[in-house]
């Protein structure tokens, strides 16, 4: 009878007929010529737990007509080929469905030079709050899920990584405001996302706090315009502190009643698009007293050089007390709209060099109340009144349209160059050194100037000199008497050639009148 040798090397089974064994021993050897593929490249032996015939069919190993070979022994756990295929498929599905299943799936990006990775590595390129159990059904409390997501992002940031955390469309409820301020974190709100804080007391609707001390948080992004809802019994709608070089787009729908929609301390060089508007579907829950408030975290930590697009509006049925409040704010550039407020925008003496660019003020009781240093109102449309109060220094209105202007006593160096009088407007000037470049009366279609203060001079000598030390250009009227020459001088002098008239005298310049009979002179400032 023939002797058969079976050799398994890697994935190949070699079957060889060694020879014919007779009374005198082997008569020779002949190579049989067949190979069978097994399943795994490391299968070099096939263990059998009991006697019986073994069948190998394709890549399947099973026991025909007897007890099956367990999968742990290199078999399929089945006694027929059909059952073997089913058993192996179940095992594969279970492995893929397990938490580490994505590590068993490969991924290769299109393009030359792409490197093969596992599916798990690819999926971890981004992180979602749903990875940590967040549910956007408007009912589930997501405090635990948000805390876990935030902790993971903080760990990645501490290792020097930029992180993108996504919020799929939904309504996410929570009772404790998680602090999402993390350097280089990108919060990506996909679709319509509501962030609903049910916590009261000191809970803000949404928190971005870089800390009460230290160097703060840098390079954050918020995209997708999430809608923030604070409880009416809570605090501010969105609380921001110590943020630098961030880009954020946020829509605040409510705050704690009587508090602030967007409250910011020590915000520097950020690009912010902030909406809190009754025109965007109405304010819900608590209505703020102030839409946006910028101030300082501490000495030398003013909110500075931000570029802000603000859309602030109270409800048409209930005006917001104040749209925008600039306290310790320096060099900020603000665009947008302010509507349905008792006072559209207010500044304090702690604010410096802020710019209002092409803003639209509508349906407010008073549009602007300025007490700051060098507020620049440029190209704005103010349908009510702009007021410069005592303490305002060097503010100006350039271009745009204003219905009424009120420069109050104690305001210094206000500059006016705009159109006014949309409807029954007025211009009053009780300030010091107010400069009127041009005021175009929209109703009457003429240039006008407000009433100026007249000061009568009383020359007693035939050569009389007046020097303008008021700090703003003035006009000097010379009439009557017998005048022989009028000299205008500023770093040198020249004869005007006139003997009477109205002369504009810039700051620091001198007007000298020579006469044989002294004239009358009046200064208009």
VOLOVEX-298894 format. One record per residue (C-alpha): x, y, z. Coordinates in pm, 1 decimal. Layout:
% VOLOVEX-298894
{u=X, v=Y, w=Z}
...
END
This chain:
% VOLOVEX-298894
{u=0.0, v=0.0, w=0.0}
{u=119.8, v=359.3, w=-61.2}
{u=259.9, v=582.7, w=211.4}
{u=126.7, v=942.8, w=211.3}
{u=316.0, v=1234.9, w=370.6}
{u=129.0, v=1562.5, w=445.1}
{u=341.6, v=1874.1, w=491.9}
{u=195.1, v=2216.0, w=591.6}
{u=410.7, v=2521.9, w=524.7}
{u=254.8, v=2864.1, w=571.3}
{u=-68.6, v=2857.5, w=369.8}
{u=11.3, v=2546.3, w=164.7}
{u=-61.2, v=2181.3, w=229.0}
{u=161.9, v=1950.0, w=17.0}
{u=50.2, v=1587.4, w=-25.8}
{u=325.8, v=1345.9, w=-137.7}
{u=313.7, v=968.6, w=-212.4}
{u=639.2, v=844.0, w=-63.9}
{u=642.8, v=486.9, w=-200.2}
{u=489.2, v=137.7, w=-214.8}
{u=544.4, v=-69.2, w=91.7}
{u=566.8, v=-445.3, w=16.9}
{u=719.4, v=-754.2, w=181.4}
{u=1062.8, v=-630.9, w=85.0}
{u=1005.0, v=-268.7, w=197.0}
{u=959.5, v=49.2, w=-3.4}
{u=984.6, v=17.0, w=-376.4}
{u=1031.1, v=390.5, w=-456.0}
{u=874.9, v=730.9, w=-412.2}
{u=649.6, v=937.3, w=-634.5}
{u=548.4, v=1304.7, w=-586.7}
{u=173.6, v=1347.2, w=-575.5}
{u=104.0, v=1690.7, w=-694.6}
{u=-159.2, v=1873.2, w=-506.2}
{u=-168.6, v=2178.7, w=-277.8}
{u=-454.1, v=2318.5, w=-72.6}
{u=-474.6, v=2675.2, w=64.0}
{u=-550.6, v=2720.6, w=433.6}
{u=-688.1, v=3031.5, w=600.6}
{u=-409.1, v=3212.2, w=782.8}
{u=-41.6, v=3254.5, w=689.7}
{u=71.8, v=3137.3, w=1033.3}
{u=-120.1, v=2806.1, w=1022.6}
{u=159.5, v=2546.0, w=1018.0}
{u=-18.9, v=2265.0, w=1200.1}
{u=-373.4, v=2143.4, w=1226.5}
{u=-466.6, v=2013.7, w=1567.7}
{u=-736.0, v=1746.9, w=1603.5}
{u=-919.1, v=1693.9, w=1926.7}
{u=-1050.1, v=1344.6, w=1839.6}
{u=-1038.5, v=1079.1, w=1574.7}
{u=-1236.7, v=1106.6, w=1256.5}
{u=-1207.5, v=1200.1, w=894.1}
{u=-1083.8, v=1554.1, w=818.0}
{u=-1208.3, v=1743.4, w=514.5}
{u=-1038.9, v=2051.9, w=368.9}
{u=-1245.5, v=2242.1, w=116.8}
{u=-1102.5, v=2567.3, w=-13.4}
{u=-1010.5, v=2763.7, w=297.8}
{u=-1251.2, v=2572.2, w=523.7}
{u=-1155.9, v=2289.3, w=753.9}
{u=-1430.0, v=2073.9, w=902.0}
{u=-1502.5, v=1719.1, w=1020.6}
{u=-1732.0, v=1536.4, w=783.1}
{u=-1983.7, v=1313.1, w=951.9}
{u=-1844.5, v=1361.8, w=1298.2}
{u=-1768.9, v=1605.7, w=1577.0}
{u=-1668.9, v=1952.3, w=1444.2}
{u=-1321.5, v=2097.3, w=1488.0}
{u=-1338.5, v=2403.9, w=1717.9}
{u=-1235.0, v=2739.0, w=1577.4}
{u=-975.4, v=2759.5, w=1855.3}
{u=-815.9, v=2444.5, w=1712.0}
{u=-791.2, v=2590.5, w=1363.7}
{u=-1126.8, v=2459.4, w=1240.1}
{u=-1457.3, v=2625.7, w=1172.3}
{u=-1672.0, v=2490.8, w=1451.7}
{u=-1893.9, v=2318.4, w=1193.4}
{u=-1931.7, v=1974.7, w=1035.2}
{u=-2040.3, v=2086.0, w=686.4}
{u=-1900.3, v=2340.6, w=446.8}
{u=-2221.6, v=2549.3, w=448.2}
{u=-2233.0, v=2568.9, w=826.8}
{u=-1862.6, v=2648.1, w=833.3}
{u=-1911.2, v=2947.9, w=610.3}
{u=-2193.9, v=3075.2, w=833.5}
{u=-1989.5, v=3024.1, w=1150.0}
{u=-1692.1, v=3212.8, w=1013.7}
{u=-1913.5, v=3498.8, w=893.9}
{u=-2067.3, v=3534.5, w=1240.9}
{u=-1724.4, v=3545.3, w=1400.3}
{u=-1609.4, v=3815.1, w=1154.7}
{u=-1920.0, v=4029.6, w=1207.1}
{u=-1884.8, v=4011.4, w=1582.9}
{u=-1523.1, v=4116.9, w=1563.7}
{u=-1605.0, v=4416.9, w=1345.1}
{u=-1892.6, v=4519.3, w=1571.0}
{u=-1672.0, v=4519.6, w=1878.7}
{u=-1521.8, v=4844.3, w=2011.5}
{u=-1193.5, v=4766.9, w=1838.0}
{u=-1352.1, v=4654.6, w=1512.3}
{u=-1254.4, v=4964.8, w=1317.4}
{u=-890.1, v=4873.1, w=1381.3}
{u=-948.5, v=4561.2, w=1162.8}
{u=-1059.0, v=4770.3, w=862.5}
{u=-807.6, v=4932.5, w=633.9}
{u=-819.0, v=5279.8, w=477.8}
{u=-614.9, v=5432.6, w=197.4}
{u=-669.0, v=5789.0, w=81.4}
{u=-675.1, v=5852.8, w=-291.6}
{u=-369.0, v=6020.5, w=-434.1}
{u=-4.5, v=5943.3, w=-487.8}
{u=188.5, v=5901.6, w=-166.8}
{u=-112.8, v=5812.0, w=45.9}
{u=-27.2, v=5589.5, w=341.1}
{u=-242.0, v=5298.3, w=451.7}
{u=-411.5, v=5342.0, w=789.2}
{u=-676.1, v=5161.6, w=983.7}
{u=-1033.3, v=5280.9, w=982.7}
{u=-996.6, v=5355.6, w=1352.6}
{u=-707.0, v=5595.6, w=1290.7}
{u=-908.6, v=5769.7, w=1018.0}
{u=-1221.7, v=5805.8, w=1231.3}
{u=-1017.3, v=5961.9, w=1512.6}
{u=-914.6, v=6251.8, w=1290.5}
{u=-1225.0, v=6429.7, w=1429.0}
{u=-1408.2, v=6400.9, w=1757.4}
{u=-1783.6, v=6430.2, w=1817.6}
{u=-1968.5, v=6495.2, w=2140.0}
{u=-2176.8, v=6189.5, w=2047.2}
{u=-1858.5, v=5978.8, w=2087.4}
{u=-1894.0, v=6047.6, w=2458.7}
{u=-2266.5, v=5980.4, w=2480.3}
{u=-2418.1, v=6321.6, w=2404.4}
{u=-2775.0, v=6307.6, w=2275.9}
{u=-2937.7, v=6602.4, w=2102.2}
{u=-3300.0, v=6515.6, w=2173.5}
{u=-3378.8, v=6821.9, w=2385.1}
{u=-3444.8, v=6608.4, w=2693.9}
{u=-3131.0, v=6409.7, w=2784.2}
{u=-2900.1, v=6582.1, w=3033.4}
{u=-2558.1, v=6597.2, w=2866.0}
{u=-2350.9, v=6715.1, w=3163.8}
{u=-2147.2, v=6392.6, w=3188.0}
{u=-2098.8, v=6360.2, w=2811.5}
{u=-1987.6, v=6721.2, w=2773.1}
{u=-1745.4, v=6693.4, w=3065.6}
{u=-1586.5, v=6382.3, w=2912.0}
{u=-1559.5, v=6541.8, w=2566.5}
{u=-1408.8, v=6855.7, w=2714.7}
{u=-1153.2, v=6659.3, w=2920.3}
{u=-1041.4, v=6463.2, w=2614.1}
{u=-999.9, v=6780.9, w=2407.5}
{u=-802.7, v=6944.8, w=2688.4}
{u=-566.8, v=6646.0, w=2695.2}
{u=-502.9, v=6672.5, w=2320.7}
{u=-448.7, v=7049.4, w=2345.7}
{u=-198.4, v=7006.2, w=2629.4}
{u=0.3, v=6777.3, w=2398.4}
{u=17.8, v=7057.1, w=2138.7}
{u=-258.8, v=6934.3, w=1909.6}
{u=-533.7, v=7128.0, w=1733.4}
{u=-872.8, v=6965.9, w=1792.1}
{u=-1201.6, v=6972.1, w=1606.0}
{u=-1503.8, v=6877.9, w=1816.5}
{u=-1828.5, v=6840.9, w=1624.4}
{u=-2185.3, v=6883.4, w=1744.2}
{u=-2427.3, v=6709.6, w=1504.9}
{u=-2759.8, v=6883.2, w=1447.4}
{u=-2986.3, v=6858.2, w=1750.6}
{u=-3093.8, v=7017.9, w=2075.4}
{u=-2849.2, v=6952.1, w=2357.4}
{u=-2972.4, v=7009.3, w=2710.2}
{u=-2745.3, v=7049.4, w=3014.7}
{u=-2776.1, v=7184.2, w=3367.1}
{u=-2409.1, v=7276.7, w=3429.5}
{u=-2224.6, v=7510.0, w=3191.6}
{u=-1909.9, v=7335.9, w=3068.8}
{u=-1612.6, v=7567.4, w=3006.9}
{u=-1519.1, v=7513.4, w=2641.5}
{u=-1220.7, v=7753.4, w=2639.1}
{u=-930.1, v=7537.6, w=2516.5}
{u=-636.9, v=7659.1, w=2308.4}
{u=-666.6, v=7557.8, w=1939.7}
{u=-1006.9, v=7394.9, w=1990.5}
{u=-1247.7, v=7416.3, w=1697.4}
{u=-1611.6, v=7375.2, w=1801.5}
{u=-1796.0, v=7283.0, w=1482.0}
{u=-2175.9, v=7299.6, w=1509.7}
{u=-2320.2, v=7112.1, w=1212.6}
{u=-2666.7, v=7208.9, w=1099.5}
{u=-2911.4, v=7364.8, w=1344.7}
{u=-2773.0, v=7312.4, w=1694.5}
{u=-2941.9, v=7439.2, w=2009.8}
{u=-2739.9, v=7453.7, w=2331.2}
{u=-2997.4, v=7468.1, w=2612.0}
{u=-2873.4, v=7540.2, w=2964.1}
{u=-3135.9, v=7467.9, w=3228.5}
{u=-2910.5, v=7564.6, w=3520.1}
{u=-3001.8, v=7871.8, w=3722.7}
{u=-2810.9, v=8101.3, w=3958.5}
{u=-2455.4, v=8162.2, w=3836.1}
{u=-2487.3, v=7926.9, w=3539.8}
{u=-2426.4, v=8100.9, w=3207.4}
{u=-2579.3, v=7967.4, w=2889.6}
{u=-2238.2, v=7903.8, w=2732.6}
{u=-1892.7, v=7953.5, w=2885.3}
{u=-1560.9, v=8037.9, w=2719.5}
{u=-1342.0, v=8127.7, w=3016.1}
{u=-966.3, v=8157.1, w=2969.0}
{u=-924.2, v=8213.9, w=3341.7}
{u=-929.8, v=8480.8, w=3611.3}
{u=-549.2, v=8492.7, w=3590.3}
{u=-280.1, v=8365.3, w=3358.0}
{u=-225.2, v=8411.6, w=2985.2}
{u=-566.1, v=8297.0, w=2862.4}
{u=-668.2, v=8083.6, w=2563.7}
{u=-555.2, v=8128.4, w=2201.9}
{u=-666.5, v=8029.9, w=1853.2}
{u=-1015.5, v=7894.3, w=1914.6}
{u=-1277.4, v=7862.7, w=1641.8}
{u=-1653.9, v=7835.8, w=1668.0}
{u=-1840.0, v=7771.9, w=1343.1}
{u=-2198.9, v=7689.2, w=1256.7}
{u=-2370.5, v=7970.0, w=1453.3}
{u=-2495.0, v=7764.3, w=1752.2}
{u=-2807.5, v=7893.6, w=1923.6}
{u=-2744.7, v=7947.4, w=2294.8}
{u=-3032.5, v=7937.8, w=2543.9}
{u=-2973.3, v=8041.8, w=2903.3}
{u=-3237.3, v=7985.4, w=3170.0}
{u=-3434.4, v=8295.8, w=3266.8}
{u=-3314.3, v=8234.7, w=3623.2}
{u=-2953.1, v=8195.8, w=3509.4}
{u=-2678.6, v=8450.8, w=3450.9}
{u=-2531.9, v=8576.8, w=3121.3}
{u=-2612.6, v=8419.7, w=2786.5}
{u=-2249.7, v=8378.1, w=2672.6}
{u=-1960.9, v=8444.4, w=2912.1}
{u=-1619.4, v=8509.7, w=2751.2}
{u=-1293.2, v=8591.8, w=2927.2}
{u=-921.8, v=8601.2, w=2835.8}
{u=-956.2, v=8494.2, w=2472.0}
{u=-701.3, v=8588.0, w=2204.4}
{u=-686.5, v=8551.5, w=1826.1}
{u=-1009.2, v=8352.8, w=1809.8}
{u=-1275.4, v=8335.7, w=1537.2}
{u=-1628.5, v=8282.0, w=1665.0}
{u=-1981.2, v=8284.6, w=1530.2}
{u=-2247.4, v=8260.6, w=1803.5}
{u=-2620.9, v=8328.3, w=1822.5}
{u=-2751.7, v=8394.2, w=2173.4}
{u=-3126.1, v=8344.0, w=2209.1}
{u=-3167.3, v=8429.6, w=2577.7}
{u=-2988.0, v=8519.6, w=2899.2}
{u=-3077.1, v=8535.0, w=3263.3}
{u=-3344.0, v=8802.8, w=3295.9}
{u=-3183.2, v=9146.2, w=3335.1}
{u=-2828.7, v=9025.7, w=3266.1}
{u=-2612.4, v=9038.0, w=2949.5}
{u=-2633.4, v=8848.1, w=2622.8}
{u=-2260.2, v=8852.4, w=2539.5}
{u=-2034.0, v=8949.0, w=2830.1}
{u=-1661.6, v=8979.3, w=2752.9}
{u=-1355.4, v=9050.5, w=2969.4}
{u=-1008.8, v=9091.2, w=2821.1}
{u=-1089.1, v=8986.6, w=2467.6}
{u=-802.7, v=9074.1, w=2232.3}
{u=-761.8, v=9053.9, w=1853.2}
{u=-1062.5, v=8829.0, w=1795.5}
{u=-1301.3, v=8808.4, w=1499.9}
{u=-1648.7, v=8781.7, w=1650.8}
{u=-1988.7, v=8753.4, w=1484.9}
{u=-2240.4, v=8791.2, w=1765.7}
{u=-2615.8, v=8781.8, w=1718.0}
{u=-2875.4, v=8850.2, w=1984.0}
{u=-3175.0, v=8968.6, w=1794.8}
{u=-3549.4, v=8966.2, w=1824.1}
{u=-3547.9, v=8979.7, w=1443.7}
{u=-3392.6, v=8631.5, w=1425.5}
{u=-3701.4, v=8443.4, w=1542.2}
{u=-3743.8, v=8636.0, w=1866.8}
{u=-3564.0, v=8618.0, w=2198.7}
{u=-3673.2, v=8325.2, w=2412.1}
{u=-3663.5, v=8281.3, w=2786.7}
{u=-3487.0, v=8563.2, w=2970.2}
{u=-3439.3, v=8896.3, w=2789.7}
{u=-3105.4, v=9067.3, w=2871.4}
{u=-3069.8, v=9420.7, w=2997.6}
{u=-2766.0, v=9463.3, w=2768.1}
{u=-2695.0, v=9282.5, w=2442.0}
{u=-2312.4, v=9303.1, w=2442.8}
{u=-2075.6, v=9428.0, w=2714.2}
{u=-1697.9, v=9465.4, w=2674.8}
{u=-1477.1, v=9541.6, w=2973.4}
{u=-1149.2, v=9453.0, w=3146.7}
{u=-1030.8, v=9150.8, w=3343.4}
{u=-793.4, v=9366.0, w=3545.6}
{u=-553.4, v=9659.2, w=3524.8}
{u=-404.4, v=9678.0, w=3175.6}
{u=-629.2, v=9398.3, w=3048.0}
{u=-885.0, v=9589.9, w=2840.8}
{u=-1087.2, v=9428.0, w=2563.7}
{u=-886.6, v=9551.9, w=2267.3}
{u=-858.3, v=9550.3, w=1888.6}
{u=-1138.9, v=9305.8, w=1823.2}
{u=-1328.6, v=9301.4, w=1494.9}
{u=-1692.6, v=9253.9, w=1580.7}
{u=-2006.2, v=9214.2, w=1373.0}
{u=-2289.7, v=9262.7, w=1622.4}
{u=-2657.1, v=9210.5, w=1542.8}
{u=-2833.2, v=9325.9, w=1857.7}
{u=-3207.1, v=9379.4, w=1889.5}
{u=-3470.2, v=9361.0, w=2157.7}
{u=-3815.2, v=9225.3, w=2087.7}
{u=-4046.5, v=9471.0, w=1917.1}
{u=-4287.1, v=9438.0, w=2209.2}
{u=-4021.1, v=9484.6, w=2480.7}
{u=-3710.9, v=9691.0, w=2411.3}
{u=-3372.4, v=9591.6, w=2543.8}
{u=-3244.3, v=9848.6, w=2794.7}
{u=-2907.2, v=9887.1, w=2619.1}
{u=-2773.8, v=9730.3, w=2301.5}
{u=-2394.5, v=9765.1, w=2337.6}
{u=-2188.9, v=9884.2, w=2636.7}
{u=-1820.1, v=9967.9, w=2591.1}
{u=-1642.4, v=10012.0, w=2921.9}
{u=-1270.1, v=9928.5, w=2933.1}
{u=-1256.2, v=9878.4, w=2556.5}
{u=-972.2, v=9998.4, w=2331.8}
{u=-948.0, v=10019.6, w=1952.8}
{u=-1233.2, v=9781.7, w=1872.7}
{u=-1395.7, v=9790.7, w=1529.1}
{u=-1769.3, v=9726.3, w=1541.5}
{u=-2012.3, v=9675.9, w=1253.5}
{u=-2371.3, v=9553.0, w=1238.6}
{u=-2710.5, v=9667.5, w=1364.6}
{u=-2862.0, v=9781.9, w=1693.6}
{u=-3241.6, v=9794.3, w=1709.5}
{u=-3531.5, v=9806.3, w=1953.9}
{u=-3326.7, v=9934.7, w=2247.1}
{u=-3389.2, v=10220.0, w=2486.2}
{u=-3022.2, v=10313.4, w=2437.0}
{u=-2845.9, v=10172.6, w=2132.3}
{u=-2479.9, v=10209.4, w=2234.1}
{u=-2314.5, v=10359.5, w=2540.4}
{u=-1948.0, v=10423.1, w=2617.1}
{u=-1770.7, v=10519.2, w=2939.6}
{u=-1462.4, v=10732.0, w=3008.6}
{u=-1266.2, v=10404.6, w=3028.0}
{u=-1316.5, v=10339.8, w=2654.5}
{u=-1064.3, v=10464.9, w=2397.1}
{u=-1038.5, v=10489.9, w=2018.6}
{u=-1327.2, v=10258.9, w=1930.1}
{u=-1471.1, v=10267.5, w=1577.5}
{u=-1832.4, v=10222.2, w=1468.9}
{u=-1831.5, v=10140.5, w=1097.0}
{u=-2141.5, v=10151.9, w=876.4}
{u=-2371.4, v=10054.2, w=1161.4}
{u=-2748.7, v=10076.0, w=1140.6}
{u=-2930.7, v=10211.9, w=1446.0}
{u=-3308.0, v=10173.7, w=1421.0}
{u=-3612.6, v=10192.5, w=1648.1}
{u=-3407.6, v=10297.4, w=1950.9}
{u=-3506.3, v=10576.8, w=2188.7}
{u=-3150.6, v=10719.6, w=2176.6}
{u=-2893.8, v=10578.5, w=1936.7}
{u=-2555.2, v=10665.7, w=2092.6}
{u=-2444.4, v=10809.3, w=2428.4}
{u=-2070.4, v=10878.4, w=2428.6}
{u=-1847.6, v=10958.8, w=2725.8}
{u=-1529.2, v=10803.8, w=2584.3}
{u=-1205.2, v=10915.6, w=2423.4}
{u=-1208.3, v=10964.7, w=2045.0}
{u=-1507.9, v=10755.0, w=1946.9}
{u=-1519.6, v=10738.7, w=1566.0}
{u=-1874.6, v=10715.1, w=1425.5}
{u=-1808.9, v=10649.5, w=1057.9}
{u=-2077.6, v=10602.6, w=792.4}
{u=-2348.2, v=10507.1, w=1042.4}
{u=-2722.8, v=10550.7, w=999.5}
{u=-2873.9, v=10689.8, w=1321.6}
{u=-3244.1, v=10766.9, w=1295.4}
{u=-3266.5, v=10920.5, w=1644.4}
{u=-3003.1, v=11112.4, w=1846.3}
{u=-2626.5, v=11093.7, w=1897.3}
{u=-2522.5, v=11248.2, w=2229.5}
{u=-2174.4, v=11352.1, w=2344.1}
{u=-2178.5, v=11386.3, w=2723.4}
{u=-1939.1, v=11549.6, w=2969.0}
{u=-1620.5, v=11344.5, w=2956.9}
{u=-1641.5, v=11277.1, w=2583.0}
{u=-1313.4, v=11384.8, w=2426.6}
{u=-1230.1, v=11413.9, w=2056.5}
{u=-1525.9, v=11211.5, w=1931.3}
{u=-1639.2, v=11258.7, w=1576.4}
{u=-1914.7, v=11179.5, w=1329.9}
{u=-1797.7, v=11124.0, w=972.2}
{u=-2038.5, v=11063.2, w=688.0}
{u=-2354.1, v=10861.6, w=729.2}
{u=-2683.3, v=11010.8, w=846.9}
{u=-2793.5, v=11135.6, w=1188.0}
{u=-3128.8, v=11279.8, w=1278.5}
{u=-3018.5, v=11488.0, w=1579.9}
{u=-2684.9, v=11574.1, w=1743.8}
{u=-2647.8, v=11694.0, w=2102.5}
{u=-2302.1, v=11806.3, w=2218.3}
{u=-2344.4, v=11865.2, w=2590.4}
{u=-2150.5, v=12086.6, w=2828.6}
{u=-1826.3, v=11918.5, w=2927.7}
{u=-1775.9, v=11744.0, w=2592.6}
{u=-1447.0, v=11859.3, w=2439.8}
{u=-1317.5, v=11866.2, w=2082.9}
{u=-1611.9, v=11698.4, w=1909.3}
{u=-1587.4, v=11698.8, w=1529.6}
{u=-1898.2, v=11696.3, w=1307.7}
{u=-1899.0, v=11615.2, w=937.4}
{u=-2223.2, v=11441.3, w=845.9}
{u=-2576.0, v=11470.3, w=714.5}
{u=-2852.3, v=11538.0, w=965.2}
{u=-3223.2, v=11616.6, w=1004.3}
{u=-3392.1, v=11304.7, w=873.6}
{u=-3715.3, v=11433.6, w=1028.4}
{u=-3752.2, v=11729.4, w=1268.0}
{u=-3391.8, v=11691.9, w=1378.0}
{u=-3189.6, v=11934.7, w=1585.5}
{u=-2823.7, v=12019.1, w=1640.7}
{u=-2720.4, v=12165.7, w=1975.0}
{u=-2369.1, v=12247.5, w=2086.4}
{u=-2278.4, v=12333.9, w=2445.1}
{u=-1939.7, v=12166.5, w=2424.5}
{u=-1591.7, v=12315.8, w=2424.7}
{u=-1385.4, v=12346.0, w=2106.0}
{u=-1647.2, v=12170.4, w=1893.9}
{u=-1537.6, v=12161.3, w=1531.0}
{u=-1802.3, v=12172.8, w=1259.6}
{u=-1659.4, v=12077.4, w=920.1}
{u=-1987.3, v=12026.1, w=736.0}
{u=-2346.9, v=11962.6, w=834.9}
{u=-2580.8, v=11886.9, w=546.9}
{u=-2946.7, v=11942.8, w=630.9}
{u=-3127.6, v=11654.4, w=459.7}
{u=-3472.7, v=11809.4, w=494.5}
{u=-3388.0, v=12160.9, w=373.4}
{u=-3102.9, v=12057.2, w=141.1}
{u=-2855.8, v=12316.4, w=270.8}
{u=-2534.6, v=12322.8, w=472.3}
{u=-2590.4, v=12449.9, w=824.2}
{u=-2391.2, v=12512.9, w=1138.3}
{u=-2514.5, v=12502.8, w=1493.2}
{u=-2545.9, v=12823.1, w=1688.7}
{u=-2201.0, v=12931.4, w=1801.8}
{u=-2094.7, v=13117.5, w=2112.0}
{u=-2010.0, v=13480.0, w=2034.3}
{u=-1742.4, v=13659.2, w=2235.9}
{u=-1705.4, v=14035.5, w=2181.5}
{u=-1350.5, v=14168.9, w=2178.3}
{u=-1280.8, v=14529.1, w=2276.0}
{u=-965.8, v=14656.1, w=2103.9}
{u=-819.5, v=14961.9, w=2276.3}
{u=-508.2, v=15007.9, w=2064.7}
{u=-464.7, v=15069.4, w=1696.1}
{u=-262.1, v=14749.2, w=1654.2}
{u=-457.7, v=14466.9, w=1810.9}
{u=-366.0, v=14094.9, w=1788.3}
{u=-598.1, v=13797.9, w=1858.7}
{u=-441.1, v=13449.6, w=1897.8}
{u=-663.0, v=13141.6, w=1889.8}
{u=-581.9, v=12934.7, w=2199.2}
{u=-922.6, v=12763.9, w=2222.1}
{u=-812.0, v=12428.1, w=2086.0}
{u=-1045.5, v=12444.2, w=1782.8}
{u=-1075.3, v=12669.3, w=1477.6}
{u=-1278.8, v=12985.9, w=1534.7}
{u=-1421.5, v=13262.1, w=1318.6}
{u=-1341.6, v=13629.3, w=1388.1}
{u=-1556.4, v=13911.1, w=1256.2}
{u=-1393.2, v=14252.8, w=1199.8}
{u=-1618.6, v=14552.2, w=1119.7}
{u=-1642.4, v=14930.1, w=1169.7}
{u=-1365.4, v=15173.7, w=1263.8}
{u=-1092.8, v=15270.9, w=1022.2}
{u=-882.8, v=14964.4, w=943.6}
{u=-559.8, v=15000.2, w=745.7}
{u=-462.0, v=14631.0, w=735.3}
{u=-543.3, v=14283.1, w=862.2}
{u=-254.0, v=14040.6, w=900.2}
{u=-295.3, v=13662.3, w=932.3}
{u=2.8, v=13484.3, w=1078.8}
{u=99.6, v=13126.6, w=1162.5}
{u=477.2, v=13062.9, w=1161.0}
{u=511.2, v=13383.1, w=956.2}
{u=254.2, v=13639.5, w=847.1}
{u=93.6, v=13808.3, w=547.7}
{u=-151.6, v=14089.5, w=481.4}
{u=-495.0, v=13964.2, w=383.0}
{u=-562.3, v=14274.7, w=173.5}
{u=-896.8, v=14314.5, w=351.0}
{u=-1011.5, v=14584.3, w=592.1}
{u=-1316.6, v=14399.9, w=728.8}
{u=-1488.9, v=14061.6, w=705.9}
{u=-1520.9, v=13715.7, w=866.4}
{u=-1192.6, v=13529.6, w=907.5}
{u=-1130.8, v=13165.3, w=1005.3}
{u=-844.6, v=13143.2, w=1253.0}
{u=-699.5, v=12792.2, w=1308.0}
{u=-564.6, v=12681.0, w=1644.0}
{u=-242.7, v=12864.8, w=1732.4}
{u=-282.8, v=13125.5, w=1457.6}
{u=-299.5, v=13502.6, w=1509.2}
{u=-512.0, v=13770.9, w=1344.3}
{u=-364.4, v=14123.1, w=1379.4}
{u=-574.8, v=14433.6, w=1300.2}
{u=-404.1, v=14766.0, w=1226.1}
{u=-626.5, v=15077.8, w=1241.1}
{u=-642.7, v=15450.1, w=1298.9}
{u=-985.2, v=15412.5, w=1459.5}
{u=-1029.8, v=15078.3, w=1639.4}
{u=-1298.7, v=14850.1, w=1489.7}
{u=-1545.0, v=14605.3, w=1651.1}
{u=-1433.0, v=14239.6, w=1672.6}
{u=-1637.5, v=13927.8, w=1761.3}
{u=-1510.4, v=13569.8, w=1801.9}
{u=-1749.2, v=13284.0, w=1709.7}
{u=-1655.6, v=12948.1, w=1864.8}
END
